[in-house]
Amino acid sequence: MTKSLLESYQKNGQAFIELAKSIPAAKLSLAPDANSWSASFVIHHMADSEMHFSTRFLFALADDKPAVAPFNEDIYPIRLNYEKRSAQASIAAIEGIQLGIFDILKNIPDGDWQRISIHPEAGELSLSQLIEKAGSHSLAHLGQLKEVIAAI
C-alpha cells in the first residue's frame, strides 16, 4: 500500500509539473475571472504546499509525534507576493522537492510509514496518511490548473 501511495504522489506531482511547464508565459498570469486564481497562483500555491508537506514528512521521520503546523493558504498570495514571483522558480521548487522527497521515502523501512504526527484538527496522522494527502493535493490542483487553462 505505501509503495502505491508514494508512486501516486510522484505520478500526480509529475503530471502537475508537466502541465505547468506547458503553459505559455503570456498566459501564466491570466485568471478566468476576478475571483479565480491564475495559473501562476496555482503553481505558487503548489510550491508553497510542497515545502510544507516536505517538512511534515521529514519531521515525521526524525521526531517522535511531531506537531503538524497548518498553514493559511488564503493569506499566502498576499503575504508571499504571488504577483511578483516567478512561475518558473516555483515549478523548479516543486520538481526539486518532489525528487528529493521521493528519494528519501523510497528508501525508508516499512515500519516508518506508520510513524505518527499530530495535527491540531485531524489528530494522529501516519506518514502514509501524510503522503496520501500530498498526492491528493497535487491531483486536486492538477484539475484546478486544467480548469484555469481551459477558461483563459
Contact map, one row per residue, 1 for C-alpha under 8 A:
11111000000000000000000000000000000000000000000000000000000000000000000000000000000000000000000000000000000000000000000000000000000000000000000000000000
11111100000000000000000000000000000000000000000000000000000000000000000000000000000000000000000000000000000000001000000000000001000000000000000000000000
11111110000000000000000000000000000000000000000000000000000000000000000000000000000000000000000000000000010000000000000000000000000000000000000000000000
11111111000000000000000000000000000000000000000000000000000000000000000000000000000000000000000000000000000000000000000000000000000000000000000000000000
11111111100000000000000000000000000000000000000000000000000000000000000000000000000000000000000000000000000000000000000000000001001100100000000000000000
01111111110000000000000000000000000000000000000000000000000000000000000000000000000000000000000000000100110000000000000000000000001100100000000000000000
00111111111000000000000000000000000000000000000000000000000000000000000000000000000000000000000000000000000000000000000000000000000000000000000000000000
00011111111100000000000000000000000000000000000000000000000000000000000000000000000000000000000000000000000000000000000000000000000000100000000000000000
00001111111110000000000000000000000000000000000000000000000000000000000000000000000000000000000000000000000000000000000000000000001101110100000000000000
00000111111111000000000000000000000000000000000000000000000000000000000000000000000000000000000001000100000000000000000000000000000000100000000000000000
00000011111111100000000000000000000000000000000000000000000000000000000000000000000000000000000000000000000000000000000000000000000000000000000000000000
00000001111111110000000000000000000000000000000000000000000000000000000000000000000000000000000000000000000000000000000000000000000000110110010000000000
00000000111111111000000000000000000000000000000000000000000000000000000000000000000000000000011001000000000000000000000000000000000000100110000000000000
00000000011111111100000000000000000000000000000000000000000000000000000000000000000000000000001000000000000000000000000000000000000000000000000000000000
00000000001111111110000000000000000000000000000000000000000000000000000000000000000000000000000000000000000000000000000000000000000000000000010000000000
00000000000111111111000000000000000000000000000000000000000000000000000000000000000000000000000000000000000000000000000000000000000000000110110000000000
00000000000011111111100000000000000000000000000000000000000000000000000000000000000000000010011000000000000000000000000000000000000000000000000000000000
00000000000001111111110000000000000000000000000000000000000000000000000000000000000000000000000000000000000000000000000000000000000000000000000000000000
00000000000000111111111000000000000000000000000000000000000000000000000000000000000000000000000000000000000000000000000000000000000000000000010011000000
00000000000000011111111000000000000000100010000000000000000000000000000000000000000000000010000000000000000000000000000000000000000000000000000010000000
00000000000000001111111000000000000000000000000000000000000000000000000000000000000000010010000000000000000000000000000000000000000000000000000000000000
00000000000000000111111100000000000000000000000000000000000000000000000000000000000000000000000000000000000000000000000000000000000000000000000000000000
00000000000000000011111110110000000000000000000000000000000000000000000000000000000000000000000000000000000000000000000000000000000000000000000000001000
00000000000000000000011111110000000000000000000000000000000000000000000000000000000000000000000000000000000000000000000000000000000000000000000000000000
00000000000000000000001111110000000000000000000000000000000000000000000000000000000000000000000000000000000000000000000000000000000000000000000000000000
00000000000000000000000111111100000000000000000000000000000000000000000000000000000000000000000000000000000000000000000000000000000000000000000000000000
00000000000000000000001111111100000000100000000000000000000000000000000000000000000000000000000000000000000000000000000000000000000000000000000000000001
00000000000000000000001111111100000001110000000000000000000000000000000000000000000000100000000000000000000000000000000000000000000000000000000000000000
00000000000000000000000001111110000001111000000000000000000000000000000000000000000000000000000000000000000000000000000000000000000000000000000000000000
00000000000000000000000001111111000001100000000000000000000000000000000000000000000000000000000000000000000000000000000000000000000000000000000000000001
00000000000000000000000000001111110111100000000000000000000000000000000000000000000000000000000000000000000000000000000000000000000000000000000000010001
00000000000000000000000000000111110111000000000000000000000000000000000000000000000000000000000000000000000000000000000000000000000000000000000000010011
00000000000000000000000000000011111100000000000000000000000000000000000000000000000000000000000000000000000000000000000000000000000000000000000000000000
00000000000000000000000000000011111100000000000000000000000000000000000000000000000000000000000000000000000000000000000000000000000000000000000000000000
00000000000000000000000000000000111110000000000000000000000000000000000000000000000000000000000000000000000000000000000000000000000000000000000000000000
00000000000000000000000000000011111111000000000000000000000000000000000000000000000000000000000000000000000000000000000000000000000000000000000000000000
00000000000000000000000000000011001111111100000000000000000000000000000000000000000000000000000000000000000000000000000000000000000000000000000000010000
00000000000000000000000000011111000111111100000000000000000000000000000000000000000000000000000000000000000000000000000000000000000000000000000000010000
00000000000000000001000000111110000011111110000000000000000000000000000000000000000000000000000000000000000000000000000000000000000000000000000010011000
00000000000000000000000000011000000011111111000000000000000000000000000000000000010000100000000000000000000000000000000000000000000000000000000000000000
00000000000000000000000000001000000011111111100000000000000000000000000000001000011000000000000000000000000000000000000000000000000000000000000000000000
00000000000000000000000000000000000011111111110000000000000000000000000000000000000000000000000000000000000000000000000000000000000000000000100110000000
00000000000000000001000000000000000000111111111000000000000000000000000000000000000000100110000000000000000000000000000000000000000000000000000000000000
00000000000000000000000000000000000000011111111100000000000000000000000000000000010010100110000000000000000000000000000000000000000000000000000000000000
00000000000000000000000000000000000000001111111110000000000000000000000010011000000000000000000000000000000000000000000000000000000000000000000000000000
00000000000000000000000000000000000000000111111111000000000000000000000000000000000000000100010000000000000000000000000000000000000000000100100000000000
00000000000000000000000000000000000000000011111111100000000000000000000000000000000000000110110000000000000000000000000000000000000000000000000000000000
00000000000000000000000000000000000000000001111111110000000000000000000000000000000000000000000000000000000000000000000000000000000000000000000000000000
00000000000000000000000000000000000000000000111111111000000000000000000000000000000000000000000000000000000000000000000000000000000000000000000000000000
00000000000000000000000000000000000000000000011111111100000000000000000000000000000000000000010011000000000000000000000000000000000001000000000000000000
00000000000000000000000000000000000000000000001111111110000000000000000000000000000000000000000010000000000000000000000000000000000000000000000000000000
00000000000000000000000000000000000000000000000111111111000000000000000000000000000000000000000000000000000000000000000000000000000000000000000000000000
00000000000000000000000000000000000000000000000011111111100000000000000000000000000000000000000000000000000000000000000000000000010001000000000000000000
00000000000000000000000000000000000000000000000001111111110000000000000000000000000000000000000010001000000000000000000000000000000000000000000000000000
00000000000000000000000000000000000000000000000000111111111000000000000000000000000000000000000000000000000000000000000000000000000000000000000000000000
00000000000000000000000000000000000000000000000000011111111100000001000000000000000000000000000000000000000000000000000000000000010000000000000000000000
00000000000000000000000000000000000000000000000000001111111110000000000000000000000000000000000000000000000000000000000000000010011000000000000000000000
00000000000000000000000000000000000000000000000000000111111111000000000000000000000000000000000000000000000000000000000000000000000000000000000000000000
00000000000000000000000000000000000000000000000000000011111111100100000000000000000000000000000000000000000000000000000000000000000000000000000000000000
00000000000000000000000000000000000000000000000000000001111111111100000000000000000000000000000000000000000000000011100000000010000000000000000000000000
00000000000000000000000000000000000000000000000000000000111111110000000000000000000000000000000000000000000000010010000000000010000000000000000000000000
00000000000000000000000000000000000000000000000000000000011111110000000000000000000000000000000000000000000000000000000000000000000000000000000000000000
00000000000000000000000000000000000000000000000000000000001111111100000000000000000000000000000000000000000000000000000000000000000000000000000000000000
00000000000000000000000000000000000000000000000000000000000111111100000000000000000000000000000000000000000000000011100000000000000000000000000000000000
00000000000000000000000000000000000000000000000000000000000100111110000000000000000000000000000000000000000000000011110000000000000000000000000000000000
00000000000000000000000000000000000000000000000000000000001100111111000000000000000000000000000000000000000000000001110000000000000000000000000000000000
00000000000000000000000000000000000000000000000000000000000000001111100000000000000000000000000000000000000000000000111100000000000000000000000000000000
00000000000000000000000000000000000000000000000000000001000000000111110000000000000000000000000000000000000000000000111100000000000000000000000000000000
00000000000000000000000000000000000000000000000000000000000000000011111000000000000000000000000000000000000000000000001100000000000000000000000000000000
00000000000000000000000000000000000000000000000000000000000000000001111100000000000000000000000000000000000000000000001100000000000000000000000000000000
00000000000000000000000000000000000000000000000000000000000000000000111110000000000000000000000000000000000000000000000000000000000000000000000000000000
00000000000000000000000000000000000000000000000000000000000000000000011111110000000000000000000000000000000000000000000000000000000000000000000000000000
00000000000000000000000000000000000000000000100000000000000000000000001111111000000000000000000000000000000000000000000000000000000000000000000000000000
00000000000000000000000000000000000000000000000000000000000000000000000111111000000000000000000000000000000000000000000000000000000000000000000000000000
00000000000000000000000000000000000000000000000000000000000000000000000111111110000000000000000000000000000000000000000000000000000000000000000000000000
00000000000000000000000000000000000000000000100000000000000000000000000111111111110000000000000000000000000000000000000000000000000000000000000000000000
00000000000000000000000000000000000000001000100000000000000000000000000011111111111000000000000000000000000000000000000000000000000000000000000000000000
00000000000000000000000000000000000000000000000000000000000000000000000000111111110000000000000000000000000000000000000000000000000000000000000000000000
00000000000000000000000000000000000000000000000000000000000000000000000000111111100000000000000000000000000000000000000000000000000000000000000000000000
00000000000000000000000000000000000000000000000000000000000000000000000000011111110000000000000000000000000000000000000000000000000000000000000000000000
00000000000000000000000000000000000000000000000000000000000000000000000000011111111110000000000000000000000000000000000000000000000000000000000000000000
00000000000000000000000000000000000000011001000000000000000000000000000000011101111110000000000000000000000000000000000000000000000000000000000000000000
00000000000000000000000000000000000000001000000000000000000000000000000000001000111110000000000000000000000000000000000000000000000000000000000000000000
00000000000000000000000000000000000000000000000000000000000000000000000000000000111111000000000000000000000000000000000000000000000000000000000000000000
00000000000000000000000000000000000000000001000000000000000000000000000000000000111111101100000000000000000000000000000000000000000000000000000000000000
00000000000000000000000000000000000000000000000000000000000000000000000000000000000111111100000000000000000000000000000000000000000000000000000000000000
00000000000000000000000000010000000000010011000000000000000000000000000000000000000011111110000000000000000000000000000000000000000000000000000000000000
00000000000000000000100000000000000000000000000000000000000000000000000000000000000001111111000000000000000000000000000000000000000000000000000000000000
00000000000000000000000000000000000000000000000000000000000000000000000000000000000011111111100000000000000000000000000000000000000000000000000000000000
00000000000000000000000000000000000000000011011000000000000000000000000000000000000011111111110000000000000000000000000000000000000000000000000000000000
00000000000000001001100000000000000000000011001000000000000000000000000000000000000000111111111000000000000000000000000000000000000000000000000000000000
00000000000000000000000000000000000000000000000000000000000000000000000000000000000000011111111100000000000000000000000000000000000000000000000000000000
00000000000000000000000000000000000000000000001000000000000000000000000000000000000000001111111110000000000000000000000000000000000000000000000000000000
00000000000010001000000000000000000000000000011001000000000000000000000000000000000000000111111111000000000000000000000000000000000000000000000000000000
00000000000011001000000000000000000000000000000000000000000000000000000000000000000000000011111111100000000000000000000000000000000000000000000000000000
00000000000000000000000000000000000000000000000000000000000000000000000000000000000000000001111111110000000000000000000000000000000000000000000000000000
00000000000000000000000000000000000000000000000001100100000000000000000000000000000000000000111111111000000000000000000000000000000000000000000000000000
00000000010010000000000000000000000000000000000001000000000000000000000000000000000000000000011111111100000000000000000000000000000000000000000000000000
00000000000000000000000000000000000000000000000000000000000000000000000000000000000000000000001111111110000000000000000000000000000000000000000000000000
00000000000000000000000000000000000000000000000000000000000000000000000000000000000000000000000111111111000000000000000000000000000000000000000000000000
00000000000000000000000000000000000000000000000000000100000000000000000000000000000000000000000011111111100000000000000000000000000000000000000000000000
00000100010000000000000000000000000000000000000000000000000000000000000000000000000000000000000001111111110000000000000000000000000000000000000000000000
00000000000000000000000000000000000000000000000000000000000000000000000000000000000000000000000000111111111000000000000000000000000000000000000000000000
00000000000000000000000000000000000000000000000000000000000000000000000000000000000000000000000000011111111100000000000000000000000000000000000000000000
00000100000000000000000000000000000000000000000000000000000000000000000000000000000000000000000000001111111100000000000000000000000000000000000000000000
00100100000000000000000000000000000000000000000000000000000000000000000000000000000000000000000000000111111100000000000000000000000000000000000000000000
00000000000000000000000000000000000000000000000000000000000000000000000000000000000000000000000000000011111110000000000000000000000000000000000000000000
00000000000000000000000000000000000000000000000000000000000000000000000000000000000000000000000000000001111111011000000000000000000000000000000000000000
00000000000000000000000000000000000000000000000000000000000000000000000000000000000000000000000000000000001111111000000000000000000000000000000000000000
00000000000000000000000000000000000000000000000000000000000000000000000000000000000000000000000000000000000111111000000000000000000000000000000000000000
00000000000000000000000000000000000000000000000000000000000000000000000000000000000000000000000000000000000011111110000000000000000000000000000000000000
00000000000000000000000000000000000000000000000000000000000010000000000000000000000000000000000000000000000111111110000000000010000000000000000000000000
01000000000000000000000000000000000000000000000000000000000000000000000000000000000000000000000000000000000111111110000000000111000000000000000000000000
00000000000000000000000000000000000000000000000000000000000000000000000000000000000000000000000000000000000000111111000000000111000000000000000000000000
00000000000000000000000000000000000000000000000000000000000110011000000000000000000000000000000000000000000000111111100000000110000000000000000000000000
00000000000000000000000000000000000000000000000000000000000100011100000000000000000000000000000000000000000000000111110000011110000000000000000000000000
00000000000000000000000000000000000000000000000000000000000100011111000000000000000000000000000000000000000000000011111000011110000000000000000000000000
00000000000000000000000000000000000000000000000000000000000000001111000000000000000000000000000000000000000000000001111101111000000000000000000000000000
00000000000000000000000000000000000000000000000000000000000000000011110000000000000000000000000000000000000000000000111111111000000000000000000000000000
00000000000000000000000000000000000000000000000000000000000000000011110000000000000000000000000000000000000000000000011111100000000000000000000000000000
00000000000000000000000000000000000000000000000000000000000000000000000000000000000000000000000000000000000000000000001111100000000000000000000000000000
00000000000000000000000000000000000000000000000000000000000000000000000000000000000000000000000000000000000000000000011111111000000000000000000000000000
00000000000000000000000000000000000000000000000000000000000000000000000000000000000000000000000000000000000000000000011111111000000000000000000000000000
00000000000000000000000000000000000000000000000000000000000000000000000000000000000000000000000000000000000000000001111001111100000000000000000000000000
00000000000000000000000000000000000000000000000000000000000000000000000000000000000000000000000000000000000000000001111001111111110000000000000000000000
00000000000000000000000000000000000000000000000000000000000000000000000000000000000000000000000000000000000000001111100000011111110000000000000000000000
00000000000000000000000000000000000000000000000000000000100110000000000000000000000000000000000000000000000000011111100000001111111000000000000000000000
01001000000000000000000000000000000000000000000000000000000000000000000000000000000000000000000000000000000000001100000000001111111100000000000000000000
00000000000000000000000000000000000000000000000000000000000000000000000000000000000000000000000000000000000000000000000000001111111110000000000000000000
00000000000000000000000000000000000000000000000000001001100000000000000000000000000000000000000000000000000000000000000000001111111111000000000000000000
00001100100000000000000000000000000000000000000000000000100000000000000000000000000000000000000000000000000000000000000000000011111111100000000000000000
00001100100000000000000000000000000000000000000000000000000000000000000000000000000000000000000000000000000000000000000000000001111111110000000000000000
00000000000000000000000000000000000000000000000000000000000000000000000000000000000000000000000000000000000000000000000000000000111111111000000000000000
00000000100000000000000000000000000000000000000001001000000000000000000000000000000000000000000000000000000000000000000000000000011111111100000000000000
00001101110110000000000000000000000000000000000000000000000000000000000000000000000000000000000000000000000000000000000000000000001111111110000000000000
00000000100100000000000000000000000000000000000000000000000000000000000000000000000000000000000000000000000000000000000000000000000111111111000000000000
00000000000000000000000000000000000000000000000000000000000000000000000000000000000000000000000000000000000000000000000000000000000011111111100000000000
00000000100110010000000000000000000000000000010000000000000000000000000000000000000000000000000000000000000000000000000000000000000001111111110000000000
00000000000110010000000000000000000000000000000000000000000000000000000000000000000000000000000000000000000000000000000000000000000000111111111000000000
00000000000000000000000000000000000000000000000000000000000000000000000000000000000000000000000000000000000000000000000000000000000000011111111100000000
00000000000000010000000000000000000000000100010000000000000000000000000000000000000000000000000000000000000000000000000000000000000000001111111110000000
00000000000100110010000000000000000000000000000000000000000000000000000000000000000000000000000000000000000000000000000000000000000000000111111111000000
00000000000000000000000000000000000000000000000000000000000000000000000000000000000000000000000000000000000000000000000000000000000000000011111111100000
00000000000000000000000000000000000000000100000000000000000000000000000000000000000000000000000000000000000000000000000000000000000000000001111111110000
00000000000000000011000000000000000000100100000000000000000000000000000000000000000000000000000000000000000000000000000000000000000000000000111111111000
00000000000000000010000000000000000000000000000000000000000000000000000000000000000000000000000000000000000000000000000000000000000000000000011111111100
00000000000000000000000000000000000000000000000000000000000000000000000000000000000000000000000000000000000000000000000000000000000000000000001111111110
00000000000000000000000000000011000011100000000000000000000000000000000000000000000000000000000000000000000000000000000000000000000000000000000111111111
00000000000000000000001000000000000000100000000000000000000000000000000000000000000000000000000000000000000000000000000000000000000000000000000011111111
00000000000000000000000000000000000000000000000000000000000000000000000000000000000000000000000000000000000000000000000000000000000000000000000001111111
00000000000000000000000000000001000000000000000000000000000000000000000000000000000000000000000000000000000000000000000000000000000000000000000000111111
00000000000000000000000000100111000000000000000000000000000000000000000000000000000000000000000000000000000000000000000000000000000000000000000000011111
